[in-house]
Amino acid sequence: MMAIRRRLFAALYDRVSKGSEEAGLREERRQLLAAGEGATLEIGAGTGLNLPHYPEAVTRLVLAEPDEHMRRRLVQRAEEVSPAPEIVDASVERLPFPDATFDTVVVTLVLCSVPHQEAALREIARVLKPSGRLLFLEHVRSDDPKLAKWQDRITPLYNLVGCNPNRDTLSAIEGSALAVETVKHGEVPKAPKFGRPLIAGIARR
């Protein structure tokens, strides 16, 4: 059953997210990724929605995606990009790279789904070079207590597609080996109310 859900989620992801992307989320990606540079690792690259937005300052692009169904679609989209990115089958908790490999690490709508945020952020810090940067775009727990309670109630349903809409991801980043330099609060456009609270920003190793 889990395998069927993953296959279906990958097949529908672009279609389901199209409204939010066209209403402003695509522009949020573009603005965030403009800060990318040097050797860059994107974690949980999904179907490759970030690919058109990487600047020329990115000299090496590695895309990590552990889900085989997402990765199949990612490979297809990556064929349209030059120079071609490297695609690896890897989860954020066990990245197959030496310490201090990357100048930039990117996560967009990923830290809501990883099994263990602390472990994920440790690995991100490990593979970043000294003073390397994490670029993050994540939907998070609401600051409104009433909405946050509804996020808690709806989380078991969201878990069916591997998502936790009630995570305080900003606090997790702040509590890691990364220092948050900038953060912007907003909303995912055209998303269900429970999944709208959004943060975008940069943290440095």
Beta strands, then each sheet from edge to edge (+ up, - down):
strand 1: 38-43
strand 2: 58-64
strand 3: 86-88
strand 4: 102-108
strand 5: 128-139
strand 6: 179-187
strand 7: 197-204
sheet 1: 3+ 2+ 1+ 4+ 5+ 7- 6+
end
